[in-house]
Amino acid sequence: MLSHVRTRRVLAATASVIALVAVSSPTGTATTNDPLRPKQWGLDQIRAEAAWPTTTGAGAVVAVVDTGVDLKHPDFVGQLVAGATFTGCKKGQRPCGNGDFRGPDGKNNGDEHGTHVAGIVAAATNNGIGVAGVAPNADIMPVKVLEAGSGSYKDIADGVRWATNHGADVVNLSLGGLPGTQVLPLTGLATDLSKAIAYARANGVLTVAAAGNSATPICSDPAFTADVICVAATDRNELKAWYSELPNKPDLKAVAAPGGAGLVSCNDDVWSTVPTGTGSAACGKSAYDAYAGTSMATPHVAGVAALLYAQGRGVNQVERALLTTARQPVTGLRGIYSPVYGYGIVDARAAVAS
């Protein structure tokens, strides 16, 4: 079984340790009228708005292969293409839905996660409500493969293949297995998903996946898989988030992106969309909430990939731009791999200009 990769805020003694080497993050001037945009420090950290004069992602499609999306969310008006559901289907009826976060049983079984991920990628921007997306004119393809936060390799693999066959440019996998599951595809015990990812790549689709939230030294599966960009999480001070896996894998295709602190403050985490009525009391919004995790870091990268695809680049060019223009915190060096940040924090401005 695979599950979505997100950590809830916890009261942890690690807060004081994390603060010891805090550095200032890059700042930007928000130009949209989305009321929660000032809280979206992640867009500033990846310099998203500085890329928009060049590309806003128009025409690019990001498949959010996850728990499904609230198709009626007001911040997704004009942002969605047709999706599909692969979990909870009757035998012989797959897909069996349109990617809505409510599965075939019509219930929300705690599946807000995909809606949050989708909003980070491409929430409607400058529309006077909610949040702004990394790629504000890209399209979101909702593909539901998880129910109650977990799902099978087969369902996820089928979702990746379906997305590939229906026009996706990027597949976002904010999900992962427990530490040690990296050996499953390597030993041939679970190859459905790795083969689906290879199929996507062969058809020009880039896959980005969450490194994981278990603070181990290597990317989780499927981020560990070849030709997947593994994404670790940073906090607002550009430190590696305490929960994040280190972005290490054999092909070294790894970067970092804003994932949030995962501690006690809503504004230190990543604000995005959630199904209307499911926002937490702690953060005080009905249709928006602040989550933390490598799940939140991954769609920042998927959004930048969409900006690049919209420029007419192919999969190899998109991947190369993401990796070579990412920057190491503090030093600002590019094209340098480190075991803590991979090739560094993705930089939308530098990537689209490369």
Short mmCIF file of the C-alpha atoms (twelve columns), coordinates in Angstrom:
data_MODEL
# 
_entry.id   MODEL 
# 
loop_
_atom_site.group_PDB 
_atom_site.id 
_atom_site.type_symbol 
_atom_site.label_atom_id 
_atom_site.label_alt_id 
_atom_site.label_comp_id 
_atom_site.label_asym_id 
_atom_site.label_seq_id 
_atom_site.Cartn_x 
_atom_site.Cartn_y 
_atom_site.Cartn_z 
_atom_site.pdbx_PDB_model_num 
ATOM 1   C CA . MET A 1   0.000   0.000  0.000   1 
ATOM 2   C CA . LEU A 2   1.070   3.562  -0.677  1 
ATOM 3   C CA . SER A 3   -0.245  6.615  1.105   1 
ATOM 4   C CA . HIS A 4   -0.143  10.358 0.747   1 
ATOM 5   C CA . VAL A 5   2.892   12.021 2.244   1 
ATOM 6   C CA . ARG A 6   2.017   14.802 4.633   1 
ATOM 7   C CA . THR A 7   2.889   15.476 8.228   1 
ATOM 8   C CA . ARG A 8   0.487   17.220 10.551  1 
ATOM 9   C CA . ARG A 9   1.754   19.933 12.826  1 
ATOM 10  C CA . VAL A 10  3.231   18.530 15.998  1 
ATOM 11  C CA . LEU A 11  4.530   20.103 19.173  1 
ATOM 12  C CA . ALA A 12  8.175   19.171 19.016  1 
ATOM 13  C CA . ALA A 13  11.334  20.071 20.898  1 
ATOM 14  C CA . THR A 14  13.118  20.225 17.553  1 
ATOM 15  C CA . ALA A 15  11.819  23.768 17.008  1 
ATOM 16  C CA . SER A 16  14.705  25.335 18.896  1 
ATOM 17  C CA . VAL A 17  17.249  23.243 17.003  1 
ATOM 18  C CA . ILE A 18  15.794  24.190 13.629  1 
ATOM 19  C CA . ALA A 19  16.010  27.873 14.464  1 
ATOM 20  C CA . LEU A 20  19.748  27.776 15.170  1 
ATOM 21  C CA . VAL A 21  20.877  28.159 11.567  1 
ATOM 22  C CA . ALA A 22  17.909  30.000 10.109  1 
ATOM 23  C CA . VAL A 23  18.637  32.278 7.164   1 
ATOM 24  C CA . SER A 24  16.497  34.776 5.344   1 
ATOM 25  C CA . SER A 25  14.500  33.473 2.408   1 
ATOM 26  C CA . PRO A 26  14.201  35.347 -0.870  1 
ATOM 27  C CA . THR A 27  11.327  37.764 -0.857  1 
ATOM 28  C CA . GLY A 28  9.127   38.951 -3.666  1 
ATOM 29  C CA . THR A 29  6.445   41.542 -4.208  1 
ATOM 30  C CA . ALA A 30  3.052   39.900 -4.485  1 
ATOM 31  C CA . THR A 31  1.139   41.341 -7.410  1 
ATOM 32  C CA . THR A 32  -2.101  39.363 -7.195  1 
ATOM 33  C CA . ASN A 33  -5.283  40.180 -5.324  1 
ATOM 34  C CA . ASP A 34  -5.683  36.706 -3.815  1 
ATOM 35  C CA . PRO A 35  -6.189  37.483 -0.099  1 
ATOM 36  C CA . LEU A 36  -4.043  34.602 1.156   1 
ATOM 37  C CA . ARG A 37  -1.186  35.371 -1.247  1 
ATOM 38  C CA . PRO A 38  0.832   37.277 1.430   1 
ATOM 39  C CA . LYS A 39  0.925   34.054 3.467   1 
ATOM 40  C CA . GLN A 40  2.302   32.046 0.525   1 
ATOM 41  C CA . TRP A 41  5.986   32.397 1.302   1 
ATOM 42  C CA . GLY A 42  6.605   29.329 -0.834  1 
ATOM 43  C CA . LEU A 43  5.851   31.265 -4.022  1 
ATOM 44  C CA . ASP A 44  8.474   33.793 -3.014  1 
ATOM 45  C CA . GLN A 45  11.021  31.125 -2.132  1 
ATOM 46  C CA . ILE A 46  10.809  29.565 -5.604  1 
ATOM 47  C CA . ARG A 47  10.487  33.012 -7.260  1 
ATOM 48  C CA . ALA A 48  7.297   32.017 -9.045  1 
ATOM 49  C CA . GLU A 49  5.895   35.466 -9.768  1 
ATOM 50  C CA . ALA A 50  9.166   36.526 -11.366 1 
ATOM 51  C CA . ALA A 51  8.606   33.778 -13.959 1 
ATOM 52  C CA . TRP A 52  5.064   34.829 -14.891 1 
ATOM 53  C CA . PRO A 53  6.014   37.613 -17.333 1 
ATOM 54  C CA . THR A 54  7.653   34.824 -19.374 1 
ATOM 55  C CA . THR A 55  5.168   31.968 -18.875 1 
ATOM 56  C CA . THR A 56  2.122   31.253 -16.733 1 
ATOM 57  C CA . GLY A 57  1.748   27.608 -17.744 1 
ATOM 58  C CA . ALA A 58  -1.019  28.104 -20.308 1 
ATOM 59  C CA . GLY A 59  -1.667  24.868 -22.185 1 
ATOM 60  C CA . ALA A 60  0.286   22.637 -19.799 1 
ATOM 61  C CA . VAL A 61  -1.553  19.894 -17.887 1 
ATOM 62  C CA . VAL A 62  -0.537  18.600 -14.452 1 
ATOM 63  C CA . ALA A 63  -2.105  15.318 -13.340 1 
ATOM 64  C CA . VAL A 64  -2.606  15.290 -9.577  1 
ATOM 65  C CA . VAL A 65  -2.580  11.542 -8.954  1 
ATOM 66  C CA . ASP A 66  -3.796  11.552 -5.392  1 
ATOM 67  C CA . THR A 67  -6.966  11.446 -3.272  1 
ATOM 68  C CA . GLY A 68  -9.049  13.349 -5.804  1 
ATOM 69  C CA . VAL A 69  -9.956  17.020 -6.017  1 
ATOM 70  C CA . ASP A 70  -12.943 19.113 -4.958  1 
ATOM 71  C CA . LEU A 71  -14.193 19.797 -8.485  1 
ATOM 72  C CA . LYS A 72  -16.566 22.504 -7.235  1 
ATOM 73  C CA . HIS A 73  -13.984 24.506 -5.315  1 
ATOM 74  C CA . PRO A 74  -14.284 28.195 -6.281  1 
ATOM 75  C CA . ASP A 75  -10.507 28.489 -6.786  1 
ATOM 76  C CA . PHE A 76  -10.587 25.812 -9.497  1 
ATOM 77  C CA . VAL A 77  -13.032 27.543 -11.820 1 
ATOM 78  C CA . GLY A 78  -11.466 27.314 -15.273 1 
ATOM 79  C CA . GLN A 79  -8.501  25.312 -13.974 1 
ATOM 80  C CA . LEU A 80  -9.690  21.708 -14.449 1 
ATOM 81  C CA . VAL A 81  -9.646  19.195 -17.296 1 
ATOM 82  C CA . ALA A 82  -11.413 15.844 -17.251 1 
ATOM 83  C CA . GLY A 83  -10.158 13.410 -14.628 1 
ATOM 84  C CA . ALA A 84  -10.724 9.838  -13.519 1 
ATOM 85  C CA . THR A 85  -11.210 7.652  -10.442 1 
ATOM 86  C CA . PHE A 86  -9.472  4.308  -9.970  1 
ATOM 87  C CA . THR A 87  -10.184 3.452  -6.352  1 
ATOM 88  C CA . GLY A 88  -13.346 1.818  -5.067  1 
ATOM 89  C CA . CYS A 89  -14.415 0.751  -8.548  1 
ATOM 90  C CA . LYS A 90  -16.508 -2.325 -9.196  1 
ATOM 91  C CA . LYS A 91  -14.852 -5.139 -11.097 1 
ATOM 92  C CA . GLY A 92  -14.686 -4.352 -14.785 1 
ATOM 93  C CA . GLN A 93  -15.540 -0.671 -14.243 1 
ATOM 94  C CA . ARG A 94  -12.259 1.221  -14.177 1 
ATOM 95  C CA . PRO A 95  -12.072 4.149  -14.219 1 
ATOM 96  C CA . CYS A 96  -15.359 4.688  -12.418 1 
ATOM 97  C CA . GLY A 97  -15.480 8.404  -11.727 1 
ATOM 98  C CA . ASN A 98  -14.223 11.854 -12.642 1 
ATOM 99  C CA . GLY A 99  -11.480 12.396 -10.079 1 
ATOM 100 C CA . ASP A 100 -13.667 14.028 -7.448  1 
ATOM 101 C CA . PHE A 101 -12.349 13.690 -3.901  1 
ATOM 102 C CA . ARG A 102 -15.537 11.867 -2.976  1 
ATOM 103 C CA . GLY A 103 -15.102 8.317  -4.218  1 
ATOM 104 C CA . PRO A 104 -17.696 6.041  -5.783  1 
ATOM 105 C CA . ASP A 105 -19.464 5.833  -2.404  1 
ATOM 106 C CA . GLY A 106 -20.110 9.587  -2.565  1 
ATOM 107 C CA . LYS A 107 -18.418 10.201 0.783   1 
ATOM 108 C CA . ASN A 108 -15.403 12.172 1.886   1 
ATOM 109 C CA . ASN A 109 -13.262 9.679  3.759   1 
ATOM 110 C CA . GLY A 110 -10.670 12.200 4.884   1 
ATOM 111 C CA . ASP A 111 -9.449  12.816 1.342   1 
ATOM 112 C CA . GLU A 112 -8.740  16.552 1.434   1 
ATOM 113 C CA . HIS A 113 -5.094  16.009 0.490   1 
ATOM 114 C CA . GLY A 114 -5.406  16.045 -3.306  1 
ATOM 115 C CA . THR A 115 -7.311  19.317 -3.275  1 
ATOM 116 C CA . HIS A 116 -4.514  20.947 -1.282  1 
ATOM 117 C CA . VAL A 117 -1.897  19.627 -3.700  1 
ATOM 118 C CA . ALA A 118 -3.869  20.813 -6.733  1 
ATOM 119 C CA . GLY A 119 -4.205  24.340 -5.370  1 
ATOM 120 C CA . ILE A 120 -0.451  24.671 -4.962  1 
ATOM 121 C CA . VAL A 121 0.011   23.747 -8.615  1 
ATOM 122 C CA . ALA A 122 -2.589  25.938 -10.258 1 
ATOM 123 C CA . ALA A 123 -5.246  27.556 -8.092  1 
ATOM 124 C CA . ALA A 124 -6.960  30.346 -10.023 1 
ATOM 125 C CA . THR A 125 -4.896  33.468 -9.532  1 
ATOM 126 C CA . ASN A 126 -5.775  37.146 -9.283  1 
ATOM 127 C CA . ASN A 127 -9.455  36.243 -8.910  1 
ATOM 128 C CA . GLY A 128 -9.969  37.982 -5.583  1 
ATOM 129 C CA . ILE A 129 -10.319 34.818 -3.497  1 
ATOM 130 C CA . GLY A 130 -8.086  32.346 -1.717  1 
ATOM 131 C CA . VAL A 131 -4.606  31.532 -2.941  1 
ATOM 132 C CA . ALA A 132 -2.448  31.796 -6.048  1 
ATOM 133 C CA . GLY A 133 -1.027  28.814 -7.947  1 
ATOM 134 C CA . VAL A 134 2.580   28.323 -9.032  1 
ATOM 135 C CA . ALA A 135 1.439   27.960 -12.658 1 
ATOM 136 C CA . PRO A 136 -1.722  30.090 -12.672 1 
ATOM 137 C CA . ASN A 137 -2.822  29.260 -16.224 1 
ATOM 138 C CA . ALA A 138 -1.939  25.563 -16.239 1 
ATOM 139 C CA . ASP A 139 -4.670  22.925 -16.121 1 
ATOM 140 C CA . ILE A 140 -5.207  20.439 -13.305 1 
ATOM 141 C CA . MET A 141 -6.136  16.844 -14.173 1 
ATOM 142 C CA . PRO A 142 -7.638  15.176 -11.058 1 
ATOM 143 C CA . VAL A 143 -6.899  11.456 -10.863 1 
ATOM 144 C CA . LYS A 144 -8.185  9.727  -7.731  1 
ATOM 145 C CA . VAL A 145 -6.131  6.660  -6.793  1 
ATOM 146 C CA . LEU A 146 -6.199  6.916  -2.991  1 
ATOM 147 C CA . GLU A 147 -9.122  6.441  -0.616  1 
ATOM 148 C CA . ALA A 148 -8.864  7.373  3.054   1 
ATOM 149 C CA . GLY A 149 -5.275  8.331  2.293   1 
ATOM 150 C CA . SER A 150 -3.998  5.016  0.947   1 
ATOM 151 C CA . GLY A 151 -4.096  2.888  -2.171  1 
ATOM 152 C CA . SER A 152 -2.554  0.086  -4.181  1 
ATOM 153 C CA . TYR A 153 0.390   0.146  -6.569  1 
ATOM 154 C CA . LYS A 154 -1.957  -1.047 -9.313  1 
ATOM 155 C CA . ASP A 155 -4.461  1.792  -8.843  1 
ATOM 156 C CA . ILE A 156 -1.696  4.391  -8.799  1 
ATOM 157 C CA . ALA A 157 -0.002  2.834  -11.826 1 
ATOM 158 C CA . ASP A 158 -3.274  2.789  -13.746 1 
ATOM 159 C CA . GLY A 159 -3.807  6.430  -12.823 1 
ATOM 160 C CA . VAL A 160 -0.368  7.363  -14.155 1 
ATOM 161 C CA . ARG A 161 -1.005  5.511  -17.420 1 
ATOM 162 C CA . TRP A 162 -4.454  7.058  -17.815 1 
ATOM 163 C CA . ALA A 163 -3.058  10.539 -17.233 1 
ATOM 164 C CA . THR A 164 -0.319  9.914  -19.787 1 
ATOM 165 C CA . ASN A 165 -2.836  8.728  -22.374 1 
ATOM 166 C CA . HIS A 166 -5.151  11.692 -21.788 1 
ATOM 167 C CA . GLY A 167 -2.794  14.601 -22.252 1 
ATOM 168 C CA . ALA A 168 -0.874  15.126 -19.013 1 
ATOM 169 C CA . ASP A 169 2.529   16.798 -19.266 1 
ATOM 170 C CA . VAL A 170 3.439   16.344 -15.600 1 
ATOM 171 C CA . VAL A 171 2.413   13.669 -13.093 1 
ATOM 172 C CA . ASN A 172 2.469   14.803 -9.468  1 
ATOM 173 C CA . LEU A 173 2.815   11.960 -6.948  1 
ATOM 174 C CA . SER A 174 2.522   13.413 -3.451  1 
ATOM 175 C CA . LEU A 175 2.506   9.913  -2.020  1 
ATOM 176 C CA . GLY A 176 4.950   7.261  -0.934  1 
ATOM 177 C CA . GLY A 177 5.573   3.988  0.823   1 
ATOM 178 C CA . LEU A 178 7.158   3.242  4.157   1 
ATOM 179 C CA . PRO A 179 10.955  3.167  4.488   1 
ATOM 180 C CA . GLY A 180 12.275  0.025  2.847   1 
ATOM 181 C CA . THR A 181 9.675   -0.175 0.088   1 
ATOM 182 C CA . GLN A 182 12.325  1.030  -2.363  1 
ATOM 183 C CA . VAL A 183 13.355  -2.618 -2.712  1 
ATOM 184 C CA . LEU A 184 9.957   -3.720 -4.041  1 
ATOM 185 C CA . PRO A 185 10.376  -2.531 -7.635  1 
ATOM 186 C CA . LEU A 186 14.099  -3.273 -7.566  1 
ATOM 187 C CA . THR A 187 13.452  -6.928 -6.716  1 
ATOM 188 C CA . GLY A 188 10.517  -7.278 -9.066  1 
ATOM 189 C CA . LEU A 189 7.957   -7.672 -6.275  1 
ATOM 190 C CA . ALA A 190 6.013   -4.547 -7.250  1 
ATOM 191 C CA . THR A 191 6.736   -3.257 -10.738 1 
ATOM 192 C CA . ASP A 192 3.330   -1.901 -11.815 1 
ATOM 193 C CA . LEU A 193 4.114   1.650  -10.783 1 
ATOM 194 C CA . SER A 194 7.730   1.773  -11.947 1 
ATOM 195 C CA . LYS A 195 6.642   0.473  -15.357 1 
ATOM 196 C CA . ALA A 196 3.878   3.065  -15.523 1 
ATOM 197 C CA . ILE A 197 6.373   5.815  -14.714 1 
ATOM 198 C CA . ALA A 198 8.696   4.520  -17.444 1 
ATOM 199 C CA . TYR A 199 5.736   4.516  -19.839 1 
ATOM 200 C CA . ALA A 200 4.966   8.114  -18.939 1 
ATOM 201 C CA . ARG A 201 8.573   9.151  -19.510 1 
ATOM 202 C CA . ALA A 202 8.688   7.401  -22.873 1 
ATOM 203 C CA . ASN A 203 5.664   9.455  -23.851 1 
ATOM 204 C CA . GLY A 204 7.149   12.787 -22.811 1 
ATOM 205 C CA . VAL A 205 5.606   13.069 -19.345 1 
ATOM 206 C CA . LEU A 206 7.690   14.122 -16.341 1 
ATOM 207 C CA . THR A 207 6.956   12.538 -12.956 1 
ATOM 208 C CA . VAL A 208 7.723   14.356 -9.716  1 
ATOM 209 C CA . ALA A 209 7.270   12.609 -6.363  1 
ATOM 210 C CA . ALA A 210 7.490   13.344 -2.656  1 
ATOM 211 C CA . ALA A 211 10.718  12.346 -0.912  1 
ATOM 212 C CA . GLY A 212 8.809   11.230 2.198   1 
ATOM 213 C CA . ASN A 213 8.245   12.395 5.757   1 
ATOM 214 C CA . SER A 214 10.201  9.838  7.775   1 
ATOM 215 C CA . ALA A 215 13.509  11.750 7.972   1 
ATOM 216 C CA . THR A 216 15.509  8.871  6.507   1 
ATOM 217 C CA . PRO A 217 18.602  9.333  4.292   1 
ATOM 218 C CA . ILE A 218 17.040  8.357  0.937   1 
ATOM 219 C CA . CYS A 219 13.983  9.147  -1.152  1 
ATOM 220 C CA . SER A 220 10.961  6.953  -0.550  1 
ATOM 221 C CA . ASP A 221 9.303   4.875  -3.270  1 
ATOM 222 C CA . PRO A 222 8.229   5.967  -5.912  1 
ATOM 223 C CA . ALA A 223 10.463  9.049  -5.646  1 
ATOM 224 C CA . PHE A 224 13.392  6.600  -5.566  1 
ATOM 225 C CA . THR A 225 12.411  5.252  -8.995  1 
ATOM 226 C CA . ALA A 226 14.595  6.109  -11.991 1 
ATOM 227 C CA . ASP A 227 13.565  9.201  -13.985 1 
ATOM 228 C CA . VAL A 228 11.402  10.546 -11.167 1 
ATOM 229 C CA . ILE A 229 12.403  13.888 -9.669  1 
ATOM 230 C CA . CYS A 230 12.466  13.347 -5.904  1 
ATOM 231 C CA . VAL A 231 11.377  16.412 -3.925  1 
ATOM 232 C CA . ALA A 232 12.480  17.167 -0.368  1 
ATOM 233 C CA . ALA A 233 10.851  19.852 1.785   1 
ATOM 234 C CA . THR A 234 12.184  23.159 3.055   1 
ATOM 235 C CA . ASP A 235 10.761  25.514 5.655   1 
ATOM 236 C CA . ARG A 236 10.279  29.250 5.156   1 
ATOM 237 C CA . ASN A 237 13.905  29.853 6.232   1 
ATOM 238 C CA . GLU A 238 15.204  27.511 3.518   1 
ATOM 239 C CA . LEU A 239 16.268  24.857 5.997   1 
ATOM 240 C CA . LYS A 240 15.491  21.237 5.218   1 
ATOM 241 C CA . ALA A 241 12.276  20.475 7.074   1 
ATOM 242 C CA . TRP A 242 12.883  18.229 10.079  1 
ATOM 243 C CA . TYR A 243 10.508  15.522 8.830   1 
ATOM 244 C CA . SER A 244 11.738  15.374 5.240   1 
ATOM 245 C CA . GLU A 245 13.696  12.519 3.764   1 
ATOM 246 C CA . LEU A 246 17.093  13.506 2.435   1 
ATOM 247 C CA . PRO A 247 16.747  13.699 -1.358  1 
ATOM 248 C CA . ASN A 248 19.213  10.963 -2.237  1 
ATOM 249 C CA . LYS A 249 18.736  8.378  -4.998  1 
ATOM 250 C CA . PRO A 250 20.992  6.569  -7.485  1 
ATOM 251 C CA . ASP A 251 20.309  8.829  -10.482 1 
ATOM 252 C CA . LEU A 252 20.666  12.007 -8.357  1 
ATOM 253 C CA . LYS A 253 17.482  13.498 -9.824  1 
ATOM 254 C CA . ALA A 254 16.408  15.387 -6.733  1 
ATOM 255 C CA . VAL A 255 15.558  18.921 -5.658  1 
ATOM 256 C CA . ALA A 256 13.957  20.731 -2.731  1 
ATOM 257 C CA . ALA A 257 10.918  22.988 -2.491  1 
ATOM 258 C CA . PRO A 258 8.719   24.661 0.136   1 
ATOM 259 C CA . GLY A 259 6.980   22.120 2.360   1 
ATOM 260 C CA . GLY A 260 6.463   23.940 5.631   1 
ATOM 261 C CA . ALA A 261 7.747   23.653 9.168   1 
ATOM 262 C CA . GLY A 262 5.309   21.012 10.408  1 
ATOM 263 C CA . LEU A 263 5.364   22.490 13.884  1 
ATOM 264 C CA . VAL A 264 2.747   24.803 15.423  1 
ATOM 265 C CA . SER A 265 2.134   27.843 13.209  1 
ATOM 266 C CA . CYS A 266 -0.282  27.886 10.275  1 
ATOM 267 C CA . ASN A 267 1.718   30.596 8.558   1 
ATOM 268 C CA . ASP A 268 4.935   28.575 8.748   1 
ATOM 269 C CA . ASP A 269 3.230   25.861 6.691   1 
ATOM 270 C CA . VAL A 270 1.866   25.904 3.149   1 
ATOM 271 C CA . TRP A 271 -1.515  27.506 2.508   1 
ATOM 272 C CA . SER A 272 -3.692  26.053 -0.224  1 
ATOM 273 C CA . THR A 273 -7.175  24.907 -1.134  1 
ATOM 274 C CA . VAL A 274 -9.146  22.206 0.687   1 
ATOM 275 C CA . PRO A 275 -12.701 20.970 0.028   1 
ATOM 276 C CA . THR A 276 -15.150 23.582 1.216   1 
ATOM 277 C CA . GLY A 277 -16.016 23.069 4.857   1 
ATOM 278 C CA . THR A 278 -12.956 20.971 5.723   1 
ATOM 279 C CA . GLY A 279 -10.550 23.743 6.733   1 
ATOM 280 C CA . SER A 280 -9.190  23.308 10.248  1 
ATOM 281 C CA . ALA A 281 -10.414 25.395 13.168  1 
ATOM 282 C CA . ALA A 282 -6.777  26.111 14.029  1 
ATOM 283 C CA . CYS A 283 -6.184  27.995 10.788  1 
ATOM 284 C CA . GLY A 284 -9.651  29.494 10.645  1 
ATOM 285 C CA . LYS A 285 -10.688 29.074 7.000   1 
ATOM 286 C CA . SER A 286 -13.468 26.921 5.534   1 
ATOM 287 C CA . ALA A 287 -12.056 26.208 2.072   1 
ATOM 288 C CA . TYR A 288 -8.334  26.770 2.726   1 
ATOM 289 C CA . ASP A 289 -5.827  25.337 5.144   1 
ATOM 290 C CA . ALA A 290 -2.118  25.189 5.941   1 
ATOM 291 C CA . TYR A 291 -0.470  21.771 5.658   1 
ATOM 292 C CA . ALA A 292 3.150   20.672 5.888   1 
ATOM 293 C CA . GLY A 293 4.968   17.819 4.190   1 
ATOM 294 C CA . THR A 294 6.949   16.755 1.170   1 
ATOM 295 C CA . SER A 295 3.487   16.391 -0.366  1 
ATOM 296 C CA . MET A 296 3.322   20.183 -0.381  1 
ATOM 297 C CA . ALA A 297 6.857   20.583 -1.735  1 
ATOM 298 C CA . THR A 298 6.213   18.328 -4.728  1 
ATOM 299 C CA . PRO A 299 3.468   20.413 -6.416  1 
ATOM 300 C CA . HIS A 300 5.682   23.492 -6.226  1 
ATOM 301 C CA . VAL A 301 8.054   21.592 -8.525  1 
ATOM 302 C CA . ALA A 302 5.214   20.271 -10.688 1 
ATOM 303 C CA . GLY A 303 4.019   23.853 -11.133 1 
ATOM 304 C CA . VAL A 304 7.440   25.041 -12.273 1 
ATOM 305 C CA . ALA A 305 7.570   22.075 -14.670 1 
ATOM 306 C CA . ALA A 306 4.236   23.247 -16.103 1 
ATOM 307 C CA . LEU A 307 5.693   26.724 -16.665 1 
ATOM 308 C CA . LEU A 308 8.492   25.086 -18.653 1 
ATOM 309 C CA . TYR A 309 6.248   22.778 -20.695 1 
ATOM 310 C CA . ALA A 310 4.183   25.817 -21.658 1 
ATOM 311 C CA . GLN A 311 7.317   27.201 -23.302 1 
ATOM 312 C CA . GLY A 312 7.275   24.263 -25.699 1 
ATOM 313 C CA . ARG A 313 10.070  22.270 -24.048 1 
ATOM 314 C CA . GLY A 314 10.275  18.487 -24.108 1 
ATOM 315 C CA . VAL A 315 10.576  16.257 -21.062 1 
ATOM 316 C CA . ASN A 316 14.380  16.096 -21.103 1 
ATOM 317 C CA . GLN A 317 14.652  19.878 -21.449 1 
ATOM 318 C CA . VAL A 318 12.184  20.432 -18.610 1 
ATOM 319 C CA . GLU A 319 14.032  18.059 -16.322 1 
ATOM 320 C CA . ARG A 320 17.386  19.594 -17.157 1 
ATOM 321 C CA . ALA A 321 16.115  23.123 -16.521 1 
ATOM 322 C CA . LEU A 322 14.697  22.153 -13.124 1 
ATOM 323 C CA . LEU A 323 17.912  20.474 -11.994 1 
ATOM 324 C CA . THR A 324 20.522  22.849 -13.382 1 
ATOM 325 C CA . THR A 325 18.863  26.095 -12.280 1 
ATOM 326 C CA . ALA A 326 17.918  25.002 -8.750  1 
ATOM 327 C CA . ARG A 327 19.984  26.862 -6.165  1 
ATOM 328 C CA . GLN A 328 21.681  25.767 -3.005  1 
ATOM 329 C CA . PRO A 329 20.563  27.830 0.020   1 
ATOM 330 C CA . VAL A 330 23.011  30.375 1.484   1 
ATOM 331 C CA . THR A 331 25.599  29.970 -1.292  1 
ATOM 332 C CA . GLY A 332 23.208  30.348 -4.223  1 
ATOM 333 C CA . LEU A 333 25.295  27.886 -6.223  1 
ATOM 334 C CA . ARG A 334 23.587  26.140 -9.135  1 
ATOM 335 C CA . GLY A 335 24.334  22.840 -10.820 1 
ATOM 336 C CA . ILE A 336 25.801  21.503 -7.571  1 
ATOM 337 C CA . TYR A 337 24.358  18.408 -5.868  1 
ATOM 338 C CA . SER A 338 24.230  18.111 -2.094  1 
ATOM 339 C CA . PRO A 339 22.812  15.270 0.020   1 
ATOM 340 C CA . VAL A 340 20.598  17.712 1.952   1 
ATOM 341 C CA . TYR A 341 18.936  19.643 -0.899  1 
ATOM 342 C CA . GLY A 342 19.671  17.571 -4.001  1 
ATOM 343 C CA . TYR A 343 20.394  20.115 -6.721  1 
ATOM 344 C CA . GLY A 344 18.814  22.780 -4.533  1 
ATOM 345 C CA . ILE A 345 15.585  24.710 -4.185  1 
ATOM 346 C CA . VAL A 346 13.769  25.003 -7.499  1 
ATOM 347 C CA . ASP A 347 13.926  28.475 -9.000  1 
ATOM 348 C CA . ALA A 348 11.103  29.302 -11.409 1 
ATOM 349 C CA . ARG A 349 12.640  32.566 -12.587 1 
ATOM 350 C CA . ALA A 350 15.968  30.984 -13.456 1 
ATOM 351 C CA . ALA A 351 14.381  27.873 -14.959 1 
ATOM 352 C CA . VAL A 352 12.153  29.672 -17.460 1 
ATOM 353 C CA . ALA A 353 15.058  31.933 -18.461 1 
ATOM 354 C CA . SER A 354 17.474  29.035 -18.990 1 
# 
